[in-house]
Amino acid sequence: MLPQRYIAITERKQAELSAAIPEEWRLPSKLIPEGMLSISESIAEPKYQRVGVMDIPRTCGLLTTKELDLTENFGIRALVGEMTEGHVKAEDVVRGFCKRAAIAQQLTRCLTEPLFDRALQRARDLDDYLQRTGKPIGPLHGLPISVKDTFNIKGVDSSIGLSTLAFKPAKENAPLVDLLESLGAVIIAKTNIPQTLATLDSANHLFGRTLNPLNRQWTAGGSTGGEGALLAMRGSMVGFGTDIGGSIRVPAMCQGLYGIKPSNGRVPFGGQQNGQIEGKGRIGLQAVAGPLAHSVADINAIMGEIVPRAEFFGEDCIPGLWSAPTPSRNFTVGVLKTDGLVTPLPPILRILDEVADSLRRTPGVEVVEIPLPSALPKCQGLAGRLMGVDDGSHMLDLIESMDEDLIPWLQGRMKRGKALDVTQLAKLQAQRAEVEKEMMKMWTQSSSSRSRRIDAIICPVAPHPVPEIDRYNAVGYTSTFVLLDYPAGVVPVRPFLDSDLEIGRAMDDPVLGSWDKANRKLWDEKTVDRRVYLGSPLSVQVVTPKQHDYQLFQAMELVDRAVQGRASPSAKL
């Protein structure tokens, strides 16, 4: 039999990817862990053994002391200030991050398109401009940034892990790319995603599987998993992804990062390759673009530059300001413990309680319990149906055109369906409107004595800790807030501890349904060794009402301060 046509393209693309890493940036083979996974292999190590690669950038000897400092110890504003004040050249900053991204790629397969040569040339141009004029190009002058593979960059592939789209470079930039570059940012790489962009573990035949650098047994998340791994290894200052079911928030949770899914219209979304029929998002469920970052302060810094300018770059954006008046009353945070479909596992409820207790001790913050809204359990199914309004043929046609197989996780899960007609679609959107109307009540809590406005809620990102590869279970806690168009962000809290294991103690809550049953397999000691979760990041999700994006930042900052402060003590903000 002749080899499948996609294999030759995959080999060619992998060779191109390898050639983009200079010889002097290559790791010795002894530093690369054995058993780097293909999309179908499994790990032979004991389930409780943690195998991470986070220390390798610091110990491999490829990065100078100055490069380690620049890539690890600065927030966005401080790093840009170092460049614009002439303390360090943009070229030196960008080289440090490119080297670190190259290291991350060799250890995690997080990149699809290393853009190191063009990034260094861009940095030199920025340095020349600053020297000639005494002025920076913009407020993000020299800032190293990465973007999900879906975003078009002129002259660069947007293959989204599909062999049929490889070696077909984009003809123009996505509006977000133009906006970032107008601000002075330097895009150093594009990052890996899952085949079809529709799974929560980033694996495809063209680029392989992205591994979680904290522990390669854990999923890196998806579909913005490459960004998550690259950011975790400090190979970029900010990474931009997209989110329709949780694709920004899930990788943030899996790698202990901060990430936000903004409201529609806040960040330019157009100019992307997603393998879908053109305009699908306008009639079904609309994804949004947003950042992953190392701190709440960095989220604030990047969104503060994008939101006020977005309307001038994206036809899908609205006028906006990144500010809000200081509230004259206490900031009220609601605690929402369940979506009514999947009961969170014990460590998830525990971390939610811990955050709530920390907030109760914070001056100016009032914490209240949110009863389960009657409409909330309807959201997951409705979001899923709106994601699948077409028959899936366009994506499958692309895959099958090169004899490409579905990745193992998708086999048996993805098949051609039946597209909705206009009447069916209108009915779904009418149901959505009714749910949106019902959910508005969640933001006002009434008692016999008063009515109280809820400024933000905290809830789980997922009903389980960071799971092993291909075991991420329920998306309802994230897809719901895309359906409702509520801005939502992730704040890491602490690692999973021995005290969270509860060895020998089983859940005795009634099983709510098939999703809940599947979730419990991630805690049942017959189907998982709970020790695999040790050291994994535990996070909470913060949500605010529609278009209250700056209020989301304020709420994330409150949560972050309450549990651990905005950044490590050594960070220069």
N, C-alpha and C positions, 0 to 999 in steps of 0.2 A: 504494500500500500504506500502511496505517496504521503509525505508528511503534510499535516494540516498547514494551510497557507499562512496562518498567523504566526507560526513558529519562526519562520525566517525573518519576519518583521520584528518579532520580539528580540531575536538575537541581534539584529541590526540596531535596534533602539537601545538595548543594554550596552552595546559597544560604544554608542554615542554618549550614553550617560557616564560610562566609566572614563572615557577620554576627556570629559569636561573637568575631571578632578586632576590637577597638576600632580606630577610625580612626587614633588616635595611635600604635598599635603596628604599623602597616602599613609595609612596606618600599617605598622608591621603586622603580618598575619597573626602573630601570637596574641595581639590585642583584640582581635575580632573573635567573639565567642563562637565556639563550635556549634554546629546545628542551626545556622541561620535558616529560618523556615521558608519553604516554598508554600504556595497557597494550599497545598493538600497535606503537608507533613504535620505531624504532631510532635510534642516535646517528650523526650525520654527521661528527663530529670524527675526526681521525686516532686510530687505536687506541691509540697510545702517549701521547696527550696527557692529562694529568691535569687534571680540572675538578672542584675541590672547593669547598665553601662554608663551611668551618670558621671562617674568619677574619671572616666577615660580622657575626656578633653583636658582635664587638669593634670593628668599624670603621663600623658603620651609623649610630651616634649615637643609637639608641633606648634603650640601656641606660646608666644613670648609672655613674660610677666605682664607687660603693658597690655597685650591683647586679652589676657585673662581678666585684667581689671576692667577694660572697656566693655567686654562682653558679659560680665557678671555683676558689676557693682553700680550701675547707673540706671536711673529711670529715664524716660523719654526726654523730659525737659532738661535734665542735667546733661545728658549726652549731647543733645543738640547744642546746648550752651557751650560745652567744651569745644565744639567745632566752630561755632560762629564767633566765639571770643578768641579764636586762634590758638588755643592750648593744644589742639591735636588736629591733624588733617582728616578730612572726610575719607581720603583714600586709605589711611591707616585704620580707621574705624571699620570701613566696609571690608577691607582685607581680613581683619580679625573675625568678622562675622561670617564671611565667605569660607574661611578656613574651618570655622566651627561648624558651619552647615555641611561642609564636605566630610568632616568627621562624623557628624550625625547621620549622614547618608550611608556611610560605610558600616555603621552599626545598627541602623534601624530601617533602611530603605524608605526614607521619608520624602525624597525628592523625585520629581518627574523631569523637571527642566532646570538644571543649574545654570544660572545666568551670570556666572562669576566674571567673565571677561567684560561683558557690557556694563556690569555693575561697577567694576573698577574704573572703566573709562568714564562713566557718569560721575563717579566720585572725583576723579581728576578734573573734570570740567567744572564741578562745583567749587573745588579748591581754587581753580584759576579765576573763576568769576568773583569769588570772595576777595582774592588778592587784588584784582583789578579795580573793583568797585567799593570795597569795604563793606559790602552788604551781602547778606545771605540770599539765596534764591527764594526761600520761603520759611515758614515757621517749623518745617520738618527737615530743614537743610541737612542732607547727609544721612538721614535716619534709615538704617537697613530694615527692609520690610519684605515679607514673603506673601504669596497669594496662592490660594487653592488652584489646582490645575484647570478648573473650569473657566477662569478669567482669561480673556483673550489679551495677548500681548503681540503687537505687530512683529511678524517675522519668526514667531515661536509657535510650536505645536500647542494645541489644546486637545490632546488625544483622549483625555479622561479615561485612560487605561484600556482603550479599545484599539486593536491593531489596525482596524480599517480607517481610523482617523489619524494615525501616525504619519509623520512626514508631510503634513498638509498645514503649513504655518498660517496663522491668522493674518488677515489683511489689514486689520486696524486694532487699536487698543480698546479695551472695555472702558466705559466712562470712569469707573473707579480708578483704573490705572492712570488715566489722564489726570484725574483729580489729585491722586497721591503724588505724581511726578510734578505737577504744578506747585505743590507745597514744598518741593525739594527732597522728597523721599527717594530712596534708591531701592528698587526691587531686585533682590539678589537671587530669587529662586521661585519656582512653582512646585507645588507639593502634592503628594499622593492621595488617592481616593479609592473607593471600592468600585468594582465592575458594576455598572448600571447606576452608580451613585445612590443605591437604594438599600445598602446594608450598613450595620453599625460596627463593622470591622473592615479596615481598609486593605483589601486584597484584590489584585487583578493579574491577568496573565502577562501584561506588558511590563509592569514594574515590580511585580511581586507583592509581598505582604509587608505593610509597615508594622514594625514592632514597637511595643511600649518600652522606652528606655529605662523606666523605673523598675520594670520587671518584665522580661519578654514572655512570661506566661500570661500576663494580663493583656486584654485587648487595648489597642491604642484608640479605639473608637472610630466612628465614621459619621458622615462621609468626609469630614475634614480631618481625618486621622493623621495625615502627613504633617499638617500644620501643628497639631498637638505635639507630635514627637519632636519636630524641629524646635518649637518654642521651649519645650521642656529641657532640651539640651542647650538652650541659650544660643541657638544658631540664627536667631532673628529677634528683633525687638518687638514686632507686632506681626501677627499673621491674620489674613482676611479669609474667611470662609463663608459658606452659605448654610442656611438652616430652614428646613421644612418639617422635619420630624424630630430635630434635636441635633443636627449635624455640626453645630458650633458648640453647644452646651455639653454634648456627650464626650467629645475629645477633651474639653476643658476638665470635666469631672475625672476622666480616666488618667489625666496627667497632672492633676493638682494645679490647674491654671485658672485664670479668670477669663470669662468669655461672656459676650452678650448677644442676644438676638434682639435687634431693635424692632420698633414698629415699622410697618411698610412705609417707604418713602424717605427714610432717614439717611440711608446709604445707597448710592447708585448700585443697581443690581444688573442692569442690562449688559449686553456685550459678552455673554458667556456661551460656552458650548456645554449643553447638558444631555445631549442625545435624545431630546424630546421633540415632539412636533412644536413648531414655532407658535408662541402665544398660548400654550397650554396653561401656564400659570395665571393668565388673565381670566380663565373660565373655571379653573378648579381651585386648588389651594396654592397660594402664592408664597414662594420662598422669599427670604430676605438675606441680605449680606450683612456681615458684622465682624468685629475683631475678637481675637484671642490675645491675651497679654499677660505680663508677669505681675501686674498689680492693678488695683482699682485706680490709682493715680495715673497709670499709663492708659487705662480705658478712658479716663477723663481727658487726658491730653490729646489722644487721637480723635475721639469723637467731637471734642471741642473745635477742632479744625475742619472736620468733614461736614458735620450737620449744617452749619450756616452757609456752606458753599454748595451743598449737594444739588440744589435746584438748578444751578447753572451748568451742571454736567450731565445729570441723568434725567431723561424724559419721564422716568418713573418716580421722581422725587418731588417733595413738597417743600415750601419755605419753612425754615425752622431756626430756632435759637437754642443754643446750648447753655441755658441758664434758667433759673426759676427764683421767685421771691422766697426769702427765708420765712418758713411758716411761723405764725404767731402763737401756735399751740404746740402741744406735744406731738411728736411724730408717732403715729399709731401703726404698729406692725401686727398683722394677723398671722396665726399659725394654722396652716392647712395640712393635716397629717396624711390624708389619703385621697385618692381620686374615686374611691368607691368601687373600683374594679380589681385593683391589685393591692393587697395589704403590704406595706413596706416591711422588710425583714427587720429583726430587732436592732441591729446596729444603725440602721437608717432612722428609725424612730428615736433611738438614743441620741444621735447627733442633732436631730431636730430639737429635742428637749434641751440639750446642752446650749444650743444657740439661743433658744427662747429664754433660758435662764440668764444667759449673759446679757441679753438685751434688756431684761427686766431690771438689771443692776445698772443700766446706762441712764444717766440723767437726761431728761427730755424725751424719753422713749416710753411709750405705753404698749404693752403686749396683750393681745386678746386671742382667744381660741375662735377659729372659724368653723362653724358647723358645715358638714358636707353639703354643698349646693345641689339641689335636686337635678340640675341640668349637667353637672360636671361629668357623671358617668356616660353621658351621651356623646361627649366630645371626641373621644378616641376613635370610635367607629365612624363618626361623621368625617373626621379629618382623613381617615384612611380611605374612605370612599371618594372623597374629593381629590386625593392624590392620584387615584386610579380612574379618572374619568374617561381616558382613552383605552384602547385595547392592548396597549403595550407593544404593538407591532413595530413601531419605529425603532425602538431600542433593540428589540430582538432581531430585526432585519439587519441592523448595523453589526451585531455580534455574529450572526450567521453568515454574513457576506464574506467573511474570511475564514469560515469553518471553525470559528472559535467556540470553545466549550464554555458553558456557564461555570463559574467557580463552584466548588463543592457545596457551599452553604446555600447557594441559589437553586441548585438542582432539586427539582421537586417542589420548589416554592414559587418559581416564576414561570408563567406560561401565558400564552395569548388569551385574552379575554374578549369581552364584548363592550364596545364603546357605548357610552350613554348618549341617548338622543336629547334634544333640547328640552323636552318635557321632563325627562328624568333629572337632568342637570338643574333645571329651574326648581324642581321639588327639593333637591338637596340644598340648594342655596336658600330656599325658603326655610328649611329646617335649621340651617345655620343661623339665619337672622333671628329665629325664635329662641335658639340657645343663647345667642349673644344678648338678647333682651333679658332673658332670665338671669344670666350671669352678672348683669349689671348690679343686681341686688347684693352680690357678695361684698361690694365695696362700701356698703352702709350697714352697720350693725345697730339694731335698735333694742333698747331695754325699756323697762317701765319708767326709768328716770330720764333717759336721754337717747339721742340718736348720735352715732359716732361714725365718722368717715375713716375708712381704712386707707392708709397711704401706700402700704406695700404688704405683700404676704411673703412668708417663707414656707417652702414645701420641699419635698425630695426632688432631686434631679432624676433619679431612677429609684425603683423600689428595692434595689439590691446594691451591694458594694461593686467596685470595679471587678468585673468577672474575668474568667479565663477567655482566651481567644475563641471567637464565634459563639459565646454563650450570653451575650447581652440580650436581655429578655423583653422588657416592656417599654414602649415609646410614648405611652399615653401621658406621662408626666411632662413630656416636652412638646409633643405634637399638639396637645390641647391649646397651648398658648400661641401657636401659629394660627390655628383655627380662629381663635378669639382676637388675634392681632394685639396681644398684650406684650409689651417688652419684658424680657426675662433674662436674668444673668446668673452666673455660677460663681460662688465664693468658696474656695477651699477652706476647711476648718482645721482638721488634724488628721494624722494617720490612724489607720485601723490598729488597735492595740490587742494585746493578749486578753485583756478584760472584756473585749467585745466578742470573743469567740463563743462563750457560753457552751462549751463542750458538754455533750450529753443532754442538753436541754432542747427540746423540740418546740415548734410553734403549735399552739393548740387552738388558734383562731379558726372559725369555720372557713372552708375554702369557698371563695366567691365565684369561681368560674375557671375556664380553661387557662386564661392568662395568669390568674393567681396560682393555679396548680403548677404551671410551668415555672413561675417565679420561685416557688418553694423548693424546687429541685436545686436551686443555688444555695440552699441552707440545709437541706436534708443530708445528714451525715452518711447516708447510704449512696448518695449521688455526687457528693463533693467533699473534699477535705477542706474544712473551713480555714485551715492554716494558710491556704493559698492567698487569703485576703490580708494577711499580716503585712503592715507597712503601706498598704494601698491608701490613697488619699480619700478622705470622706469630705463631701461638700454639701452645700445646700443651694437650692434655687431661690432666687429673689424675683418677685413679679410685681409689676405696677400696672395701673389702668392704661388703656389704649392711648398712645401718643405722649405718655408721661415718661419719656425716655431719660430726661435729666433727673427726674425724681427717682428713676431706677438707679442711676449712678449714686445719688444721695443715700438711697436705702442700702445699696451694696457697701458703700463706705461705712455706714453705721454698723452693719453686720461685721464687716472686716475689722473695724476698730474694737468692737465688742469682744471678738473671739481671739484676735491675734495681732492687731495693728495693721496698718496699710502695707507695710513691707518689712523686711528683715532689718534689724538695727544697723547693719553695715551699709544698706542701700543709700545712695546719694540722690535725694529727690530735689 
